[in-house]
Amino acid sequence: MQQGGGSETEVTWEDQQNINKFGRLNNRFHELDDEIKIAKETNENLEDASNELILTDEEVVRFQIGEVFAHVSKEEVETRIEQMKEVTSKNLEKLEEEKDSILAQMAELKKILYGKFGDSINLEED
């Protein structure tokens, strides 16, 4: 591998492992971005459903369970929506923590790899 100055930099097995690890972390980072986006949308939808439920005057409402709608009491639907919001919020929090951890690991690997290879390696998205 040639560096900008013309001197050769040997890629060791450890360097290759670091490059591969960076690639895997980068893929997981993008997967997490998508999962976080979906979790946020779900949270917003549950919040909207909760607000709509507050506005309704009916005591029995239609609640979607899988592919079907069932007639369920308003109180039970409120309870279920709150439980679903808690689960989604915890999941979102877990995803955010994993994303932060991955960013920290990627930053450390960037330091190591750029330290050795300089401009010979490109770890940026663009």
N, CA, C and O atoms as a MOPAC input file, in Angstrom:
PM7 MOZYME 1SCF
protein

 N      0.84700 1    -1.17600 1     0.00000 1
 C      0.00000 1     0.00000 1     0.00000 1
 C      0.88700 1     1.23200 1     0.00000 1
 O      1.82300 1     1.31700 1     0.79500 1
 N      0.61500 1     2.16800 1    -0.86100 1
 C      1.42700 1     3.36800 1    -0.98700 1
 C      0.80400 1     4.50800 1    -0.20300 1
 O     -0.40100 1     4.74500 1    -0.28400 1
 N      1.63200 1     5.21100 1     0.55600 1
 C      1.17500 1     6.43100 1     1.21000 1
 C      1.43300 1     7.58800 1     0.27100 1
 O      2.11900 1     7.44000 1    -0.74000 1
 N      0.87900 1     8.74000 1     0.60900 1
 C      1.04000 1     9.91600 1    -0.23500 1
 C      2.49200 1    10.27600 1    -0.48300 1
 O      2.81300 1    10.77600 1    -1.56100 1
 N      3.38600 1    10.04000 1     0.47600 1
 C      4.78000 1    10.40500 1     0.34600 1
 C      5.58000 1     9.40000 1    -0.45500 1
 O      6.74800 1     9.65700 1    -0.74300 1
 N      5.01300 1     8.28500 1    -0.82200 1
 C      5.70700 1     7.30200 1    -1.61400 1
 C      6.28700 1     6.16300 1    -0.79500 1
 O      6.77300 1     5.19300 1    -1.37600 1
 N      6.25700 1     6.23900 1     0.52500 1
 C      6.77600 1     5.14400 1     1.34100 1
 C      5.68600 1     4.10000 1     1.52700 1
 O      4.49800 1     4.42200 1     1.54300 1
 N      6.10400 1     2.83700 1     1.66700 1
 C      5.12600 1     1.76400 1     1.81800 1
 C      4.77200 1     1.56300 1     3.28200 1
 O      5.63100 1     1.64100 1     4.16000 1
 N      3.49600 1     1.30200 1     3.53200 1
 C      3.02400 1     0.97000 1     4.87200 1
 C      2.47300 1    -0.43400 1     4.80700 1
 O      1.56000 1    -0.71800 1     4.03200 1
 N      3.02300 1    -1.30500 1     5.61400 1
 C      2.58800 1    -2.69500 1     5.61300 1
 C      1.27300 1    -2.83000 1     6.38000 1
 O      1.11400 1    -2.27200 1     7.46600 1
 N      0.34000 1    -3.57300 1     5.80200 1
 C     -0.93600 1    -3.83900 1     6.46000 1
 C     -0.80300 1    -5.17600 1     7.18100 1
 O     -0.71700 1    -6.23100 1     6.55300 1
 N     -0.78700 1    -5.11200 1     8.50100 1
 C     -0.64200 1    -6.32800 1     9.29600 1
 C     -2.00200 1    -7.00300 1     9.46600 1
 O     -3.04000 1    -6.43900 1     9.12000 1
 N     -1.97600 1    -8.20500 1     9.99800 1
 C     -3.21700 1    -8.94000 1    10.26700 1
 C     -4.07700 1    -8.13200 1    11.24000 1
 O     -5.29500 1    -8.05300 1    11.07400 1
 N     -3.45400 1    -7.53700 1    12.24600 1
 C     -4.17500 1    -6.73400 1    13.23500 1
 C     -4.82900 1    -5.50900 1    12.57800 1
 O     -5.96300 1    -5.15100 1    12.89800 1
 N     -4.08800 1    -4.87000 1    11.64900 1
 C     -4.65500 1    -3.72200 1    10.92900 1
 C     -5.88100 1    -4.15200 1    10.13400 1
 O     -6.89800 1    -3.45800 1    10.12600 1
 N     -5.78200 1    -5.28900 1     9.47200 1
 C     -6.90800 1    -5.78700 1     8.67700 1
 C     -8.10800 1    -6.08400 1     9.57200 1
 O     -9.25100 1    -5.82600 1     9.19500 1
 N     -7.84300 1    -6.62400 1    10.75300 1
 C     -8.92100 1    -6.89500 1    11.70500 1
 C     -9.59100 1    -5.59300 1    12.14300 1
 O    -10.81500 1    -5.53100 1    12.26700 1
 N     -8.78400 1    -4.55400 1    12.37900 1
 C     -9.34200 1    -3.25100 1    12.76400 1
 C    -10.17400 1    -2.65100 1    11.64000 1
 O    -11.23400 1    -2.07700 1    11.89000 1
 N     -9.70000 1    -2.78100 1    10.40300 1
 C    -10.46000 1    -2.27200 1     9.25700 1
 C    -11.78200 1    -3.02500 1     9.12100 1
 O    -12.82500 1    -2.41300 1     8.88800 1
 N    -11.74100 1    -4.34300 1     9.26600 1
 C    -12.96600 1    -5.15000 1     9.18400 1
 C    -13.93600 1    -4.80100 1    10.30200 1
 O    -15.14300 1    -4.69800 1    10.08000 1
 N    -13.39600 1    -4.61800 1    11.51900 1
 C    -14.24300 1    -4.25600 1    12.65400 1
 C    -14.90400 1    -2.90300 1    12.42200 1
 O    -16.08200 1    -2.71900 1    12.72800 1
 N    -14.14100 1    -1.95900 1    11.88000 1
 C    -14.70000 1    -0.64300 1    11.57600 1
 C    -15.85200 1    -0.78100 1    10.57500 1
 O    -16.89300 1    -0.14300 1    10.73300 1
 N    -15.66400 1    -1.60600 1     9.55700 1
 C    -16.72100 1    -1.82000 1     8.56700 1
 C    -17.97800 1    -2.41200 1     9.18100 1
 O    -19.09200 1    -1.98900 1     8.86900 1
 N    -17.79300 1    -3.39800 1    10.06100 1
 C    -18.96200 1    -4.01000 1    10.72100 1
 C    -19.67000 1    -2.99400 1    11.61500 1
 O    -20.89900 1    -2.92500 1    11.64200 1
 N    -18.87500 1    -2.20300 1    12.35000 1
 C    -19.47800 1    -1.18400 1    13.21500 1
 C    -20.22100 1    -0.13600 1    12.39400 1
 O    -21.29300 1     0.32100 1    12.79000 1
 N    -19.65700 1     0.24200 1    11.26200 1
 C    -20.30200 1     1.22800 1    10.39900 1
 C    -21.63500 1     0.69100 1     9.87000 1
 O    -22.62100 1     1.42600 1     9.81700 1
 N    -21.66600 1    -0.58400 1     9.48100 1
 C    -22.92500 1    -1.19500 1     9.02800 1
 C    -23.95600 1    -1.20200 1    10.14400 1
 O    -25.11800 1    -0.85800 1     9.92600 1
 N    -23.53200 1    -1.59400 1    11.34000 1
 C    -24.46300 1    -1.63500 1    12.47700 1
 C    -24.94800 1    -0.23300 1    12.81800 1
 O    -26.10600 1    -0.05200 1    13.19400 1
 N    -24.07300 1     0.75900 1    12.68900 1
 C    -24.44200 1     2.14600 1    12.94800 1
 C    -25.59900 1     2.56000 1    12.04300 1
 O    -26.55800 1     3.18200 1    12.49800 1
 N    -25.50400 1     2.21000 1    10.75200 1
 C    -26.57100 1     2.57300 1     9.81600 1
 C    -27.85500 1     1.78600 1    10.09100 1
 O    -28.95300 1     2.32100 1     9.94000 1
 N    -27.72100 1     0.53000 1    10.49000 1
 C    -28.90600 1    -0.24800 1    10.87300 1
 C    -29.58100 1     0.39000 1    12.08100 1
 O    -30.80700 1     0.49700 1    12.12800 1
 N    -28.78600 1     0.80900 1    13.05100 1
 C    -29.33600 1     1.44200 1    14.25000 1
 C    -30.04500 1     2.74700 1    13.91200 1
 O    -31.09000 1     3.05600 1    14.48500 1
 N    -29.47800 1     3.51100 1    12.98400 1
 C    -30.13400 1     4.74800 1    12.55500 1
 C    -31.54400 1     4.46300 1    12.05600 1
 O    -32.49600 1     5.16100 1    12.40400 1
 N    -31.66100 1     3.41900 1    11.22900 1
 C    -32.98000 1     3.04700 1    10.70400 1
 C    -33.91100 1     2.57000 1    11.81900 1
 O    -35.08300 1     2.94300 1    11.85700 1
 N    -33.38200 1     1.74500 1    12.72600 1
 C    -34.19700 1     1.22900 1    13.83100 1
 C    -34.65500 1     2.36100 1    14.74900 1
 O    -35.78900 1     2.35400 1    15.22800 1
 N    -33.77800 1     3.32900 1    14.99400 1
 C    -34.12300 1     4.47100 1    15.84100 1
 C    -35.21600 1     5.29900 1    15.18000 1
 O    -36.14700 1     5.75300 1    15.84600 1
 N    -35.10400 1     5.49400 1    13.87900 1
 C    -36.12000 1     6.25200 1    13.14400 1
 C    -37.48200 1     5.56000 1    13.26600 1
 O    -38.49600 1     6.21600 1    13.50700 1
 N    -37.49900 1     4.24700 1    13.09800 1
 C    -38.75300 1     3.48800 1    13.20600 1
 C    -39.31100 1     3.57000 1    14.62600 1
 O    -40.51700 1     3.74100 1    14.80700 1
 N    -38.44700 1     3.44800 1    15.63100 1
 C    -38.88900 1     3.50300 1    17.02600 1
 C    -39.47100 1     4.88400 1    17.35600 1
 O    -40.46300 1     4.98200 1    18.07900 1
 N    -38.86200 1     5.93700 1    16.83400 1
 C    -39.38400 1     7.29200 1    17.06700 1
 C    -40.74800 1     7.46300 1    16.41400 1
 O    -41.65600 1     8.05000 1    17.00300 1
 N    -40.88900 1     6.94700 1    15.19500 1
 C    -42.18700 1     7.02600 1    14.51000 1
 C    -43.25100 1     6.25900 1    15.28500 1
 O    -44.38200 1     6.72600 1    15.42000 1
 N    -42.89400 1     5.09000 1    15.79000 1
 C    -43.83100 1     4.29300 1    16.57800 1
 C    -44.24700 1     5.04400 1    17.82900 1
 O    -45.42600 1     5.07000 1    18.18300 1
 N    -43.27100 1     5.65900 1    18.50200 1
 C    -43.57000 1     6.44800 1    19.69900 1
 C    -44.53500 1     7.58400 1    19.37400 1
 O    -45.49100 1     7.82500 1    20.11200 1
 N    -44.28100 1     8.27700 1    18.26900 1
 C    -45.16300 1     9.37100 1    17.86700 1
 C    -46.56900 1     8.85700 1    17.56200 1
 O    -47.55600 1     9.48400 1    17.94800 1
 N    -46.66400 1     7.72400 1    16.87200 1
 C    -47.97000 1     7.14600 1    16.55200 1
 C    -48.73200 1     6.75700 1    17.81300 1
 O    -49.94100 1     6.96700 1    17.90500 1
 N    -48.02000 1     6.19000 1    18.78300 1
 C    -48.67200 1     5.80900 1    20.04000 1
 C    -49.13800 1     7.04800 1    20.79800 1
 O    -50.21100 1     7.05100 1    21.40100 1
 N    -48.33100 1     8.08700 1    20.76300 1
 C    -48.71500 1     9.33800 1    21.42100 1
 C    -49.95400 1     9.92700 1    20.75100 1
 O    -50.86500 1    10.40000 1    21.43100 1
 N    -49.98900 1     9.89900 1    19.41000 1
 C    -51.15700 1    10.38500 1    18.67200 1
 C    -52.40100 1     9.56200 1    19.02100 1
 O    -53.48600 1    10.11000 1    19.21900 1
 N    -52.22600 1     8.24400 1    19.09100 1
 C    -53.35500 1     7.36800 1    19.42800 1
 C    -53.85500 1     7.67900 1    20.83600 1
 O    -55.06100 1     7.70400 1    21.08100 1
 N    -52.93800 1     7.91100 1    21.74500 1
 C    -53.31000 1     8.23700 1    23.12100 1
 C    -54.10200 1     9.54900 1    23.16200 1
 O    -55.10100 1     9.65200 1    23.87300 1
 N    -53.65700 1    10.53500 1    22.40600 1
 C    -54.35700 1    11.82700 1    22.35900 1
 C    -55.74000 1    11.69200 1    21.73800 1
 O    -56.69800 1    12.30600 1    22.20600 1
 N    -55.84300 1    10.89100 1    20.68800 1
 C    -57.13900 1    10.66900 1    20.05000 1
 C    -58.10100 1     9.95800 1    21.00400 1
 O    -59.30300 1    10.22500 1    21.01100 1
 N    -57.55600 1     9.06400 1    21.79400 1
 C    -58.37700 1     8.31800 1    22.74100 1
 C    -58.94900 1     9.24200 1    23.81800 1
 O    -60.07700 1     9.05600 1    24.27400 1
 N    -58.17000 1    10.22200 1    24.20900 1
 C    -58.63000 1    11.19800 1    25.20500 1
 C    -59.81800 1    11.98500 1    24.65300 1
 O    -60.74200 1    12.32500 1    25.39300 1
 N    -59.78900 1    12.27000 1    23.35700 1
 C    -60.83700 1    13.08600 1    22.74600 1
 C    -62.13800 1    12.32400 1    22.47700 1
 O    -63.18500 1    12.94700 1    22.29800 1
 N    -62.09100 1    11.00800 1    22.44700 1
 C    -63.28900 1    10.24300 1    22.10800 1
 C    -64.26000 1    10.15900 1    23.28800 1
 O    -63.85900 1    10.15100 1    24.45200 1
 N    -65.53800 1    10.09900 1    22.95000 1
 C    -66.58400 1     9.99800 1    23.96400 1
 C    -67.04200 1     8.55800 1    24.16400 1
 O    -67.76900 1     8.26500 1    25.11300 1
 N    -66.63000 1     7.67400 1    23.29300 1
 C    -67.10800 1     6.29800 1    23.33000 1
 C    -66.41200 1     5.51400 1    24.44100 1
 O    -65.23600 1     5.72700 1    24.73600 1
 N    -67.16900 1     4.60500 1    25.04500 1
 C    -66.61400 1     3.76400 1    26.10500 1
 C    -65.95300 1     2.51000 1    25.55300 1
 O    -65.06300 1     1.94300 1    26.18600 1
 N    -66.39200 1     2.07400 1    24.36100 1
 C    -65.80600 1     0.90900 1    23.70800 1
 C    -65.24500 1     1.39000 1    22.37100 1
 O    -65.95300 1     1.99700 1    21.56900 1
 N    -63.97200 1     1.11000 1    22.14700 1
 C    -63.32000 1     1.55400 1    20.91800 1
 C    -62.73800 1     0.35500 1    20.17600 1
 O    -62.55200 1    -0.72000 1    20.74700 1
 N    -62.45600 1     0.56400 1    18.89000 1
 C    -61.82500 1    -0.50800 1    18.10700 1
 C    -60.31800 1    -0.42100 1    18.31900 1
 O    -59.71900 1     0.64800 1    18.19800 1
 N    -59.71900 1    -1.56200 1    18.63600 1
 C    -58.28700 1    -1.64100 1    18.90000 1
 C    -57.70400 1    -2.71600 1    18.00100 1
 O    -58.20200 1    -3.84100 1    17.97100 1
 N    -56.64900 1    -2.37600 1    17.26700 1
 C    -56.06100 1    -3.33400 1    16.34200 1
 C    -55.13700 1    -4.28300 1    17.09500 1
 O    -54.20600 1    -3.87000 1    17.78700 1
 N    -55.43000 1    -5.56200 1    16.93400 1
 C    -54.60300 1    -6.62000 1    17.51000 1
 C    -54.16100 1    -7.48100 1    16.34000 1
 O    -54.94700 1    -8.26100 1    15.80300 1
 N    -52.92100 1    -7.34100 1    15.95000 1
 C    -52.43600 1    -8.05900 1    14.77200 1
 C    -53.10100 1    -7.52100 1    13.52200 1
 O    -52.94800 1    -6.34700 1    13.18300 1
 N    -53.83900 1    -8.37800 1    12.83900 1
 C    -54.49800 1    -8.00000 1    11.58900 1
 C    -55.97000 1    -7.62300 1    11.77300 1
 O    -56.61200 1    -7.17100 1    10.82500 1
 N    -56.50100 1    -7.80100 1    12.96500 1
 C    -57.92900 1    -7.57000 1    13.17000 1
 C    -58.16800 1    -6.45500 1    14.17700 1
 O    -57.30600 1    -6.12800 1    14.99300 1
 N    -59.36300 1    -5.88200 1    14.09600 1
 C    -59.79000 1    -4.88500 1    15.06800 1
 C    -60.76300 1    -5.54900 1    16.03400 1
 O    -61.66100 1    -6.28400 1    15.62400 1
 N    -60.57200 1    -5.28200 1    17.31800 1
 C    -61.47100 1    -5.83300 1    18.33100 1
 C    -62.09100 1    -4.67000 1    19.09300 1
 O    -61.47200 1    -3.61600 1    19.24100 1
 N    -63.31100 1    -4.86500 1    19.57400 1
 C    -63.96400 1    -3.86400 1    20.41400 1
 C    -63.47800 1    -4.06700 1    21.84300 1
 O    -63.70400 1    -5.11100 1    22.45500 1
 N    -62.80300 1    -3.04200 1    22.35700 1
 C    -62.18000 1    -3.13100 1    23.68000 1
 C    -62.57600 1    -1.88300 1    24.45100 1
 O    -62.79700 1    -0.82600 1    23.86000 1
 N    -62.66600 1    -2.00500 1    25.77600 1
 C    -63.03200 1    -0.84600 1    26.58700 1
 C    -61.94900 1     0.23200 1    26.48300 1
 O    -60.76700 1    -0.06100 1    26.30200 1
 N    -62.38400 1     1.46500 1    26.60200 1
 C    -61.48700 1     2.61300 1    26.48300 1
 C    -60.36400 1     2.54400 1    27.51700 1
 O    -59.21200 1     2.84600 1    27.20600 1
 N    -60.69900 1     2.14900 1    28.74300 1
 C    -59.69900 1     2.06800 1    29.82000 1
 C    -58.62100 1     1.03300 1    29.50300 1
 O    -57.43600 1     1.27600 1    29.73000 1
 N    -59.03400 1    -0.12000 1    28.97600 1
 C    -58.07100 1    -1.16100 1    28.64700 1
 C    -57.15100 1    -0.71300 1    27.50700 1
 O    -55.95400 1    -1.00200 1    27.51500 1
 N    -57.72000 1    -0.01000 1    26.53400 1
 C    -56.91400 1     0.49300 1    25.42500 1
 C    -55.90300 1     1.51700 1    25.94000 1
 O    -54.74500 1     1.51200 1    25.52200 1
 N    -56.33500 1     2.39000 1    26.84000 1
 C    -55.41600 1     3.37400 1    27.42100 1
 C    -54.24900 1     2.66900 1    28.11800 1
 O    -53.09200 1     3.06300 1    27.97100 1
 N    -54.57500 1     1.62300 1    28.87800 1
 C    -53.54000 1     0.85800 1    29.58600 1
 C    -52.58400 1     0.20700 1    28.60200 1
 O    -51.36700 1     0.25600 1    28.78200 1
 N    -53.13500 1    -0.40200 1    27.56500 1
 C    -52.28800 1    -1.07000 1    26.56900 1
 C    -51.38500 1    -0.07700 1    25.84000 1
 O    -50.21000 1    -0.35800 1    25.60300 1
 N    -51.93000 1     1.06900 1    25.48900 1
 C    -51.12900 1     2.07900 1    24.78800 1
 C    -49.99300 1     2.57300 1    25.69000 1
 O    -48.86600 1     2.75400 1    25.23000 1
 N    -50.29000 1     2.78700 1    26.95500 1
 C    -49.23800 1     3.22900 1    27.88500 1
 C    -48.13800 1     2.16900 1    28.00900 1
 O    -46.95300 1     2.50200 1    28.04200 1
 N    -48.53000 1     0.90500 1    28.07600 1
 C    -47.53800 1    -0.17500 1    28.14600 1
 C    -46.70000 1    -0.21600 1    26.86900 1
 O    -45.48200 1    -0.38400 1    26.92200 1
 N    -47.35700 1    -0.06200 1    25.73400 1
 C    -46.64400 1    -0.07500 1    24.46000 1
 C    -45.67300 1     1.11100 1    24.36900 1
 O    -44.56600 1     0.97400 1    23.84800 1
 N    -46.09600 1     2.27200 1    24.88000 1
 C    -45.21700 1     3.44600 1    24.86500 1
 C    -43.99300 1     3.21700 1    25.75500 1
 O    -42.88300 1     3.61000 1    25.39300 1
 N    -44.18800 1     2.58700 1    26.91000 1
 C    -43.06500 1     2.29400 1    27.80700 1
 C    -42.06900 1     1.35600 1    27.14100 1
 O    -40.86000 1     1.58400 1    27.19200 1
 N    -42.58400 1     0.29600 1    26.51500 1
 C    -41.71200 1    -0.67500 1    25.84600 1
 C    -40.93900 1     0.00000 1    24.70900 1
 O    -39.73600 1    -0.21000 1    24.55800 1
 N    -41.63300 1     0.80000 1    23.92300 1
 C    -40.99300 1     1.47300 1    22.79600 1
 C    -39.94900 1     2.48000 1    23.28000 1
 O    -38.87700 1     2.59700 1    22.68600 1
 N    -40.25700 1     3.20400 1    24.35200 1
 C    -39.30300 1     4.17700 1    24.89700 1
 C    -38.04600 1     3.48700 1    25.42300 1
 O    -36.93300 1     3.96100 1    25.19600 1
 N    -38.22500 1     2.37300 1    26.12200 1
 C    -37.07200 1     1.62300 1    26.62700 1
 C    -36.23500 1     1.09800 1    25.47300 1
 O    -35.00600 1     1.14200 1    25.52000 1
 N    -36.90000 1     0.60000 1    24.43800 1
 C    -36.20000 1     0.10300 1    23.25700 1
 C    -35.42200 1     1.23100 1    22.58400 1
 O    -34.27300 1     1.04100 1    22.18500 1
 N    -36.03900 1     2.39700 1    22.45600 1
 C    -35.39600 1     3.54900 1    21.84500 1
 C    -34.16000 1     3.96100 1    22.64700 1
 O    -33.11300 1     4.26800 1    22.07900 1
 N    -34.29600 1     3.96300 1    23.96000 1
 C    -33.18100 1     4.31300 1    24.83600 1
 C    -32.01900 1     3.32700 1    24.64900 1
 O    -30.85800 1     3.72800 1    24.57300 1
 N    -32.34800 1     2.04600 1    24.57700 1
 C    -31.33300 1     1.00600 1    24.38500 1
 C    -30.62000 1     1.18700 1    23.04200 1
 O    -29.39900 1     1.05700 1    22.95800 1
 N    -31.38700 1     1.48700 1    22.00100 1
 C    -30.80600 1     1.70400 1    20.67700 1
 C    -29.88300 1     2.91900 1    20.66500 1
 O    -28.81200 1     2.88600 1    20.06000 1
 N    -30.30600 1     3.99700 1    21.34100 1
 C    -29.48000 1     5.20500 1    21.41600 1
 C    -28.16500 1     4.92200 1    22.14600 1
 O    -27.10900 1     5.40700 1    21.74000 1
 N    -28.23400 1     4.13700 1    23.22100 1
 C    -27.02200 1     3.78900 1    23.96500 1
 C    -26.08200 1     2.95300 1    23.10300 1
 O    -24.87100 1     3.16900 1    23.11200 1
 N    -26.63600 1     2.00400 1    22.36400 1
 C    -25.80900 1     1.17500 1    21.48400 1
 C    -25.16400 1     2.03100 1    20.39700 1
 O    -24.00200 1     1.82400 1    20.04700 1
 N    -25.91900 1     2.99400 1    19.86500 1
 C    -25.39100 1     3.88000 1    18.83700 1
 C    -24.21900 1     4.70300 1    19.39000 1
 O    -23.19600 1     4.85300 1    18.72200 1
 N    -24.37000 1     5.23300 1    20.60600 1
 C    -23.29200 1     5.99800 1    21.22800 1
 C    -22.05600 1     5.13800 1    21.44000 1
 O    -20.93200 1     5.59100 1    21.22000 1
 N    -22.26500 1     3.90100 1    21.86700 1
 C    -21.15600 1     2.97800 1    22.08000 1
 C    -20.42500 1     2.70100 1    20.77100 1
 O    -19.19500 1     2.67600 1    20.73300 1
 N    -21.18100 1     2.49600 1    19.70800 1
 C    -20.58500 1     2.21800 1    18.40500 1
 C    -19.80700 1     3.42800 1    17.90100 1
 O    -18.72000 1     3.28300 1    17.34300 1
 N    -20.36600 1     4.62800 1    18.09900 1
 C    -19.65400 1     5.83400 1    17.67800 1
 C    -18.32400 1     5.97400 1    18.40800 1
 O    -17.32700 1     6.37500 1    17.80700 1
 N    -18.29900 1     5.65000 1    19.69200 1
 C    -17.06400 1     5.71700 1    20.47400 1
 C    -16.04300 1     4.71000 1    19.95500 1
 O    -14.86600 1     5.03700 1    19.80700 1
 N    -16.49000 1     3.49000 1    19.68000 1
 C    -15.58300 1     2.46600 1    19.14500 1
 C    -15.04500 1     2.86200 1    17.76900 1
 O    -13.86800 1     2.65900 1    17.47100 1
 N    -15.92000 1     3.42900 1    16.93600 1
 C    -15.48700 1     3.85600 1    15.60700 1
 C    -14.46500 1     4.98500 1    15.70300 1
 O    -13.50000 1     5.01200 1    14.93900 1
 N    -14.66700 1     5.91200 1    16.62900 1
 C    -13.72600 1     7.01900 1    16.80700 1
 C    -12.35800 1     6.49200 1    17.22800 1
 O    -11.32800 1     6.97200 1    16.75400 1
 N    -12.35300 1     5.50700 1    18.11800 1
 C    -11.09000 1     4.90900 1    18.57300 1
 C    -10.37600 1     4.20800 1    17.42000 1
 O     -9.16500 1     4.35100 1    17.25400 1
 N    -11.13200 1     3.44700 1    16.62000 1
 C    -10.53300 1     2.76700 1    15.46800 1
 C    -10.02400 1     3.76300 1    14.42700 1
 O     -8.98300 1     3.53700 1    13.81000 1
 N    -10.75400 1     4.86500 1    14.23100 1
 C    -10.30100 1     5.89700 1    13.29600 1
 C     -8.95800 1     6.45400 1    13.74000 1
 O     -8.05400 1     6.65400 1    12.92800 1
 N     -8.84000 1     6.70300 1    15.05500 1
 C     -7.58300 1     7.22900 1    15.58100 1
 C     -6.43000 1     6.28000 1    15.27900 1
 O     -5.36700 1     6.69400 1    14.81600 1
 N     -6.66200 1     5.01000 1    15.54800 1
 C     -5.62000 1     3.99600 1    15.33100 1
 C     -5.26700 1     3.89400 1    13.84700 1
 O     -4.09300 1     3.92400 1    13.47800 1
 N     -6.29100 1     3.77300 1    12.99800 1
 C     -6.05400 1     3.54900 1    11.56800 1
 C     -5.48800 1     4.78600 1    10.87100 1
 O     -4.57600 1     4.66700 1    10.05200 1
 N     -6.01600 1     5.96800 1    11.18300 1
 C     -5.46400 1     7.18500 1    10.58200 1
 C     -4.05200 1     7.44200 1    11.10000 1
 O     -3.21000 1     7.97900 1    10.38000 1
 N     -3.79200 1     7.05300 1    12.36500 1
 C     -2.45200 1     7.19800 1    12.92000 1
 C     -1.42900 1     6.39300 1    12.13800 1
 O     -0.30000 1     6.84000 1    11.93800 1
 N     -1.81800 1     5.22300 1    11.70200 1
 C     -0.88400 1     4.36600 1    10.97400 1
 C     -0.85900 1     4.66500 1     9.48200 1
 O      0.21200 1     4.73900 1     8.88000 1
 N     -2.04500 1     4.83800 1     8.87600 1
 C     -2.12200 1     4.94300 1     7.42300 1
 C     -2.26900 1     6.36900 1     6.90300 1
 O     -2.09300 1     6.60500 1     5.70800 1
 N     -2.58000 1     7.30300 1     7.75800 1
 C     -2.72200 1     8.69200 1     7.31800 1
 C     -3.75800 1     8.84500 1     6.22300 1
 O     -4.89400 1     8.38900 1     6.35400 1
 N     -3.35100 1     9.49700 1     5.13300 1
 C     -4.26200 1     9.77000 1     4.02700 1
 C     -4.46900 1     8.56000 1     3.10200 1
 O     -5.26300 1     8.62300 1     2.16400 1
 N     -3.76600 1     7.48000 1     3.36700 1
 C     -3.87700 1     6.28700 1     2.51700 1
 C     -5.19600 1     5.55600 1     2.72800 1
 O     -5.59600 1     4.73700 1     1.90100 1
 N     -5.86100 1     5.85000 1     3.82200 1
 C     -7.11800 1     5.15500 1     4.12700 1
 C     -8.21400 1     6.18900 1     4.30100 1
 O     -7.99400 1     7.25400 1     4.87700 1
 N     -9.39400 1     5.86600 1     3.79900 1
 C    -10.52700 1     6.76800 1     3.92100 1
 C    -11.62600 1     6.06900 1     4.70100 1
 O    -12.18700 1     5.07300 1     4.24400 1
 N    -11.93000 1     6.59500 1     5.88200 1
 C    -12.96200 1     6.00900 1     6.72800 1
 C    -14.18200 1     6.89200 1     6.85000 1
 O    -15.06000 1     6.64600 1     7.67700 1
 N    -14.23700 1     7.92100 1     6.02500 1
 C    -15.36100 1     8.85200 1     6.07900 1
 C    -16.46900 1     8.39900 1     5.14900 1
 O    -16.23000 1     7.64000 1     4.21000 1
 N    -17.68900 1     8.86700 1     5.41200 1
 C    -18.87000 1     8.46200 1     4.64400 1
 C    -18.84000 1     8.98200 1     3.20600 1
 O    -19.20600 1     8.26400 1     2.27600 1
 N    -18.41600 1    10.20000 1     3.03200 1
 C    -18.46400 1    10.82100 1     1.69500 1
 C    -17.45700 1    10.21400 1     0.83900 1
 O    -17.32900 1    10.59000 1    -0.32600 1

